């Protein structure tokens, strides 16, 4: 029986185990979910990989208090390369339950997709690893190492601090970071660019307290109007992000992202206007993008005829490779301060930063992955960018400068990761499991 047939035969087990894992609400935020759920997911992962040959699979506490699953599986072959398998078992909170078409923590099939929180991000990738290893059986010609973390979605940096302190434990020739995905179902890709980010809170104070809008409105400064004016200065009339001093004319050199496909992936109407004067891929992967994440101001219900004395907003600036977070943050602060009207008091607090990432391509592992994807999908591997950030990739690159880092996974735009109605396409789970199995066999051979 060849690998494709083995993977096909393993898919009923993969579905059942994914259902078991999705049923564990492993949100790594004790304010929302009991920490025992993450502990239960960690134990499930450790037991599953122990059964898959990682006889030393165990739990390791990371500096943020979460638990990572680590382990190894030697090949017994002299001079065999070592591959580190990465994923994470924690998930995003479900957000609004009423927005889900199925129960968020119950794997449910609808129109050929499997729905549930974490079905793609990233429990589907855990099942990808397990299915690939089971398809290979004892025929794994590489040394394997494993790390599955439990706080990736919270951004608390547990594994980022753990890796340098335990460098030898996870050292490898190639690292498979399985937390990304493909262009679309059936279109294989390796991610070669990740944007970094700067999160900031901008606060405006204009008055000592609320004032009656009839008695004082007009000459009295309005904090909320000032904040709106400041935020509006961050984009031009076409929707381009325009922070003074920050270049924003990058061009994506890899595979294009057709506008029609983007509109469909984003749930937009066919004629919807897209922002910016670059192509979709340019705007997503090669240029900076400012998003207003939230605003503190009086809500509509309960508001009164009063001038707002204070207001604040949280903003997220995504930056492409080649832009340093420190420089981007400094320019963002300078722009915001300069944009403040009417001598209102404006302050900016940088909450968090993350570096962009661009892995090296063209090495032995990269070519082995291209061959594996060609065989599994019957079409060439493309090079994809991701607008999100994975700070751990930079930690891996700094700790293991000679290692090849490949970003792959079962996610694709229709998976709707981080949103209600997250799902995974079972054919992608099968194809990527086959891809990983072919890669491990080809890379070792």
C-alpha positions as CSV (number, residue, x, y, z in Angstrom):
1,X,0.0,0.0,0.0
2,X,1.5,3.4,-1.0
3,X,1.5,6.5,1.2
4,X,-1.6,8.1,-0.4
5,X,-3.7,5.0,0.3
6,X,-2.4,4.8,3.9
7,X,-3.4,8.4,4.5
8,X,-6.8,7.8,3.0
9,X,-7.3,4.8,5.3
10,X,-6.3,6.9,8.3
11,X,-8.8,9.7,7.7
12,X,-11.7,8.3,9.7
13,X,-9.3,8.0,12.7
14,X,-8.1,11.6,12.0
15,X,-11.6,12.9,12.1
16,X,-12.5,11.2,15.3
17,X,-9.3,12.4,17.0
18,X,-9.8,15.9,15.7
19,X,-13.3,15.8,17.2
20,X,-11.9,14.7,20.5
21,X,-9.3,17.5,20.5
22,X,-11.7,20.2,19.3
23,X,-14.1,19.2,22.2
24,X,-11.5,20.4,24.6
25,X,-12.0,24.2,25.0
26,X,-8.2,24.9,25.4
27,X,-8.3,28.7,25.4
28,X,-5.2,29.8,27.3
29,X,-6.9,32.7,29.1
30,X,-8.0,31.8,32.7
31,X,-10.3,34.8,32.7
32,X,-12.5,33.0,30.1
33,X,-11.8,29.3,30.4
34,X,-10.6,27.0,33.2
35,X,-6.8,26.3,32.9
36,X,-7.6,22.6,33.4
37,X,-8.8,22.5,29.8
38,X,-5.4,23.5,28.5
39,X,-3.8,20.9,30.8
40,X,-6.2,18.3,29.4
41,X,-5.4,19.2,25.8
42,X,-1.6,19.0,26.6
43,X,-2.0,15.6,28.0
44,X,-4.0,14.4,25.0
45,X,-1.3,15.6,22.7
46,X,1.5,14.0,24.7
47,X,-0.3,10.7,24.8
48,X,-1.0,10.8,21.1
49,X,2.6,11.4,20.1
50,X,3.8,8.8,22.6
51,X,1.7,6.3,20.8
52,X,3.2,7.6,17.5
53,X,6.7,6.7,18.6
54,X,7.8,9.6,20.8
55,X,8.4,7.4,23.8
56,X,9.7,10.3,25.8
57,X,6.8,12.7,25.0
58,X,6.3,14.8,28.1
59,X,5.0,18.1,29.4
60,X,7.4,21.0,30.0
61,X,6.4,24.2,31.7
62,X,7.2,27.4,29.9
63,X,8.1,30.7,31.6
64,X,4.6,32.1,31.1
65,X,3.1,29.2,33.1
66,X,1.7,27.2,30.2
67,X,2.7,23.7,29.2
68,X,4.5,22.6,26.0
69,X,4.6,19.0,24.8
70,X,8.2,18.0,23.9
71,X,9.7,14.8,22.8
72,X,12.0,13.0,20.3
73,X,12.0,10.0,18.1
74,X,15.5,8.9,16.9
75,X,15.7,7.2,13.5
76,X,18.7,5.0,14.4
77,X,20.2,5.9,11.0
78,X,23.7,7.3,11.1
79,X,24.0,10.9,10.0
80,X,20.2,11.2,9.4
81,X,19.0,14.8,9.5
82,X,16.8,16.0,12.4
83,X,13.4,17.6,11.8
84,X,11.5,19.6,14.5
85,X,7.7,19.4,14.3
86,X,5.9,22.4,15.7
87,X,2.2,23.2,16.3
88,X,0.1,24.6,19.1
89,X,-2.9,23.1,21.0
90,X,-4.4,26.3,22.4
91,X,-7.1,28.1,20.5
92,X,-8.8,31.4,20.1
93,X,-11.9,32.0,22.2
94,X,-15.1,31.3,20.2
95,X,-16.2,35.0,20.3
96,X,-20.0,35.2,19.9
97,X,-21.6,31.8,20.2
98,X,-24.7,33.0,18.3
99,X,-22.5,33.8,15.2
100,X,-21.6,30.1,14.9
101,X,-23.6,27.9,12.6
102,X,-22.5,24.8,14.6
103,X,-21.4,24.4,18.3
104,X,-17.9,25.8,18.4
105,X,-16.4,23.0,20.5
106,X,-18.1,20.1,18.6
107,X,-16.6,19.1,15.3
108,X,-19.5,19.1,12.8
109,X,-19.5,18.4,9.1
110,X,-21.4,20.9,6.9
111,X,-21.1,21.0,3.1
112,X,-18.0,18.8,3.2
113,X,-16.1,20.9,5.7
114,X,-15.4,20.1,9.4
115,X,-16.4,23.0,11.6
116,X,-15.1,23.8,15.1
117,X,-12.8,26.1,17.0
118,X,-9.2,24.9,16.4
119,X,-10.3,22.6,13.5
120,X,-7.6,24.3,11.4
121,X,-5.7,26.6,13.8
122,X,-4.0,24.7,15.0
123,X,-5.4,21.3,16.1
124,X,-5.8,20.3,12.4
125,X,-2.0,20.7,12.1
126,X,-1.5,18.4,15.1
127,X,-3.6,15.8,13.3
128,X,-1.6,16.4,10.2
129,X,1.6,15.5,12.0
130,X,0.0,12.4,13.6
131,X,-1.5,11.2,10.3
132,X,1.7,11.6,8.4
133,X,3.7,9.6,11.0
134,X,1.1,6.9,11.2
135,X,1.2,6.6,7.4
136,X,5.0,6.2,7.5
137,X,4.9,3.7,10.3
138,X,8.4,2.6,11.2
139,X,9.8,4.0,7.9
140,X,10.9,7.4,9.1
141,X,14.4,8.1,7.8
142,X,15.0,11.2,9.9
143,X,15.4,12.0,13.6
144,X,12.3,13.7,14.9
145,X,11.8,16.3,17.6
146,X,8.5,17.7,18.8
147,X,7.3,20.9,20.4
148,X,3.6,21.7,20.7
149,X,2.9,24.8,22.7
150,X,-0.1,25.9,24.7
151,X,-0.2,29.7,24.7
152,X,0.5,30.8,21.1
153,X,-2.9,32.6,20.7
154,X,-2.4,34.7,23.8
155,X,1.0,36.0,22.7
156,X,2.5,35.6,26.1
157,X,5.8,34.5,24.7
158,X,6.1,31.3,26.7
159,X,7.8,29.3,24.0
160,X,9.8,32.3,22.8
161,X,11.5,32.3,26.2
162,X,11.7,28.5,26.5
163,X,13.5,27.9,23.2
164,X,16.8,29.8,23.9
165,X,16.9,28.3,27.4
166,X,16.6,24.8,26.0
167,X,18.4,25.2,22.7
168,X,19.8,21.7,22.6
169,X,16.5,20.1,23.4
170,X,14.9,21.4,20.2
171,X,18.0,21.8,17.9
172,X,17.3,20.5,14.4
173,X,18.4,20.8,10.8
174,X,14.9,21.7,9.6
175,X,11.9,23.1,11.5
176,X,8.4,22.6,10.2
177,X,6.3,25.5,11.6
178,X,2.9,24.1,10.9
179,X,0.7,27.1,11.6
180,X,0.0,28.5,8.2
181,X,-1.5,27.1,5.0
182,X,-2.2,27.2,1.3
183,X,-3.5,29.7,-1.2
184,X,-6.8,27.8,-1.5
185,X,-8.0,24.3,-1.1
186,X,-6.0,22.2,-3.5
187,X,-3.3,24.8,-4.1
188,X,-0.1,24.0,-2.2
189,X,2.1,26.7,-0.8
190,X,5.0,27.4,1.5
191,X,4.9,30.7,3.4
192,X,8.0,32.8,2.8
193,X,7.0,36.1,4.4
194,X,5.4,37.1,7.7
195,X,4.5,40.7,8.7
196,X,5.6,42.0,12.1
197,X,3.5,44.2,14.2
198,X,3.3,47.2,16.6
199,X,0.3,47.5,19.0
200,X,-0.3,50.9,20.5
201,X,-2.9,52.7,22.6
202,X,-3.4,56.4,21.8
203,X,-5.2,58.5,24.5
204,X,-6.6,62.0,24.1
205,X,-7.6,64.4,26.9
206,X,-9.4,67.6,26.0
207,X,-11.4,68.7,29.0
208,X,-11.4,68.2,32.8
209,X,-14.8,66.6,32.6
210,X,-18.0,66.4,30.5
211,X,-19.6,69.7,29.4
212,X,-23.1,70.3,28.1
213,X,-22.9,70.2,24.3
214,X,-25.5,73.0,24.1
215,X,-23.9,75.4,26.5
216,X,-20.3,74.7,25.5
217,X,-20.3,72.9,22.2
218,X,-18.5,74.8,19.4
219,X,-15.6,76.5,21.1
220,X,-14.8,73.8,23.6
221,X,-12.4,71.1,22.3
222,X,-13.9,67.6,21.8
223,X,-11.7,64.6,22.7
224,X,-13.6,62.1,20.6
225,X,-13.6,64.4,17.5
226,X,-9.9,64.9,18.0
227,X,-9.3,61.2,18.2
228,X,-11.3,60.6,15.1
229,X,-9.2,63.3,13.3
230,X,-6.0,61.7,14.4
231,X,-7.0,58.2,13.3
232,X,-8.3,59.5,10.0
233,X,-4.8,60.9,9.3
234,X,-3.4,57.3,9.2
235,X,-5.0,56.6,5.8
236,X,-5.2,58.5,2.5
237,X,-8.3,58.8,0.3
238,X,-7.5,55.4,-1.4
239,X,-7.1,53.6,1.9
240,X,-3.3,53.4,1.9
241,X,-1.7,53.5,5.3
242,X,0.2,56.8,5.5
243,X,2.5,57.2,8.5
244,X,5.0,59.9,7.9
245,X,8.5,58.5,7.2
246,X,7.3,54.9,6.8
247,X,7.7,53.7,3.2
248,X,4.6,51.9,1.9
249,X,5.3,51.1,-1.7
250,X,6.5,47.5,-1.6
251,X,5.7,45.0,-4.3
252,X,5.1,41.3,-3.6
253,X,7.5,39.2,-5.7
254,X,5.7,35.9,-5.3
255,X,2.4,34.4,-6.4
256,X,-0.4,36.9,-7.0
257,X,-3.6,37.0,-4.9
258,X,-6.4,37.7,-7.4
259,X,-8.8,40.4,-6.3
260,X,-11.8,38.2,-7.2
261,X,-10.5,35.4,-4.9
262,X,-9.7,37.9,-2.1
263,X,-13.3,39.3,-2.3
264,X,-14.7,35.7,-2.1
265,X,-12.3,34.7,0.8
266,X,-13.3,37.9,2.7
267,X,-17.0,37.5,2.1
268,X,-17.2,40.7,0.1
269,X,-19.5,41.4,-2.8
270,X,-17.9,41.0,-6.3
271,X,-17.9,44.7,-6.8
272,X,-16.7,45.7,-3.4
273,X,-14.0,48.4,-3.3
274,X,-10.6,47.2,-2.1
275,X,-8.3,49.6,-0.3
276,X,-4.9,50.8,-1.5
277,X,-3.3,51.5,-4.8
278,X,-1.3,48.2,-4.9
279,X,-2.4,44.7,-5.9
280,X,-4.0,42.5,-3.1
281,X,-0.7,40.7,-2.5
282,X,1.2,44.0,-2.3
283,X,-1.2,45.3,0.3
284,X,-1.3,42.1,2.3
285,X,2.3,41.0,2.3
286,X,4.6,43.8,1.2
287,X,3.2,46.9,2.8
288,X,2.3,48.3,6.2
289,X,-1.3,48.3,7.3
290,X,-2.9,50.2,10.2
291,X,-6.0,48.8,11.8
292,X,-8.1,50.4,14.5
293,X,-8.8,47.5,16.9
294,X,-11.0,49.3,19.5
295,X,-12.1,52.7,20.8
296,X,-13.1,53.7,24.3
297,X,-15.8,56.4,24.2
298,X,-19.4,56.8,25.3
299,X,-21.6,54.1,23.7
300,X,-24.6,55.1,21.7
301,X,-27.1,53.7,24.2
302,X,-26.8,55.7,27.3
303,X,-24.9,58.6,25.8
304,X,-25.9,62.2,26.8
305,X,-25.7,65.6,25.2
306,X,-22.2,66.2,26.5
307,X,-18.8,66.9,25.0
308,X,-16.5,63.9,25.5
309,X,-13.5,64.9,27.7
310,X,-11.3,61.8,27.1
311,X,-11.1,59.1,24.5
312,X,-8.6,56.4,23.5
313,X,-8.1,53.8,20.8
314,X,-6.0,50.7,20.3
315,X,-4.3,50.4,17.0
316,X,-2.4,47.6,15.3
317,X,0.3,48.3,12.7
318,X,1.4,45.4,10.5
319,X,4.8,45.8,9.0
320,X,6.5,43.8,6.1
321,X,10.0,42.3,6.2
322,X,12.6,44.9,6.0
323,X,10.9,47.2,8.5
324,X,12.1,47.1,12.1
325,X,9.4,47.3,14.8
326,X,11.3,49.8,16.8
327,X,11.5,52.2,13.8
328,X,7.9,51.7,12.9
329,X,6.8,52.3,16.4
330,X,8.8,55.5,16.7
331,X,7.3,56.8,13.4
332,X,3.8,55.8,14.5
333,X,4.2,57.7,17.7
334,X,5.6,60.8,16.0
335,X,2.8,60.8,13.4
336,X,0.1,60.5,16.1
337,X,1.6,63.3,18.2
338,X,1.9,65.6,15.2
339,X,-1.6,64.9,14.1
340,X,-3.3,66.0,17.3
341,X,-5.5,69.0,16.7
342,X,-6.5,71.9,18.9
343,X,-3.7,71.5,21.4
344,X,-5.4,68.5,23.0
345,X,-3.2,66.4,25.2
346,X,-2.3,63.2,23.4
347,X,-0.2,60.3,24.6
348,X,0.8,57.0,23.0
349,X,1.8,53.8,24.8
350,X,3.5,51.0,22.8
351,X,1.9,47.8,24.0
352,X,3.8,45.1,22.1
353,X,6.0,44.6,19.0
354,X,6.9,41.7,16.8
355,X,9.5,41.4,14.1
356,X,8.7,40.5,10.5
357,X,10.1,37.2,9.2
358,X,11.5,36.0,5.9
359,X,13.0,32.5,5.9
360,X,15.7,31.4,3.6
361,X,14.6,29.4,0.6
362,X,16.5,27.1,-1.9
363,X,18.0,24.7,0.6
364,X,17.7,20.9,0.7
365,X,14.6,20.9,2.8
366,X,12.9,23.5,0.7
367,X,13.4,21.5,-2.5
368,X,12.2,18.3,-0.7
369,X,9.0,20.1,0.3
370,X,8.5,21.3,-3.3
371,X,8.8,17.8,-4.5
372,X,6.5,16.5,-1.8
373,X,3.8,19.1,-2.6
374,X,4.1,18.4,-6.4
375,X,3.5,14.7,-5.7
376,X,0.7,15.1,-3.2
377,X,-1.2,17.8,-5.1
378,X,-0.2,17.2,-8.7
379,X,0.7,20.8,-9.1
380,X,3.7,23.0,-8.2
381,X,4.3,24.6,-4.8
382,X,3.8,28.3,-4.8
383,X,5.3,30.9,-2.5
384,X,2.9,32.7,-0.2
385,X,2.9,35.5,2.2
386,X,1.0,35.8,5.5
387,X,-0.2,39.1,6.8
388,X,-0.1,37.8,10.4
389,X,2.9,37.4,12.8
390,X,4.5,34.4,14.3
391,X,7.2,35.8,16.6
392,X,8.5,32.3,17.4
393,X,9.9,32.1,13.9
394,X,12.4,34.8,14.6
395,X,13.4,33.1,17.9
396,X,14.0,29.8,16.0
397,X,16.1,31.7,13.4
398,X,18.2,33.4,16.0
399,X,18.7,30.2,18.1
400,X,19.3,27.9,15.2
401,X,20.8,30.1,12.4
402,X,21.8,27.1,10.3
403,X,18.3,25.5,10.3
404,X,15.9,25.6,7.4
405,X,12.5,26.9,8.6
406,X,9.5,25.9,6.5
407,X,6.0,27.3,7.2
408,X,3.2,25.1,6.0
409,X,-0.2,23.8,7.3
410,X,-3.8,22.9,6.7
411,X,-5.2,26.5,6.9
412,X,-6.5,28.4,3.9
413,X,-8.7,31.4,3.6
414,X,-12.0,29.6,3.8
415,X,-10.9,28.2,7.2
416,X,-11.8,31.5,8.8
417,X,-9.3,31.1,11.6
418,X,-9.8,33.4,14.6
419,X,-13.4,34.0,13.5
420,X,-16.7,32.3,14.1
421,X,-17.3,29.3,12.0
422,X,-13.7,28.2,11.8
423,X,-13.4,25.0,9.7
424,X,-11.0,22.7,7.9
425,X,-11.3,21.1,4.6
426,X,-10.8,17.3,5.1
427,X,-9.2,17.0,1.7
428,X,-6.6,19.6,2.8
429,X,-5.9,17.7,6.0
430,X,-5.4,14.5,3.9
431,X,-3.2,16.2,1.3
432,X,-1.0,18.0,3.8
433,X,-0.6,14.8,5.8
434,X,0.5,13.1,2.6
435,X,2.8,16.1,1.9
436,X,4.5,15.8,5.3
437,X,4.9,12.1,5.0
438,X,6.5,12.4,1.5
439,X,8.7,15.3,2.8
440,X,10.0,13.3,5.7
441,X,10.7,10.3,3.5
442,X,12.3,12.3,0.7
443,X,14.3,14.6,3.0
444,X,15.7,11.6,4.8
445,X,16.5,9.7,1.7
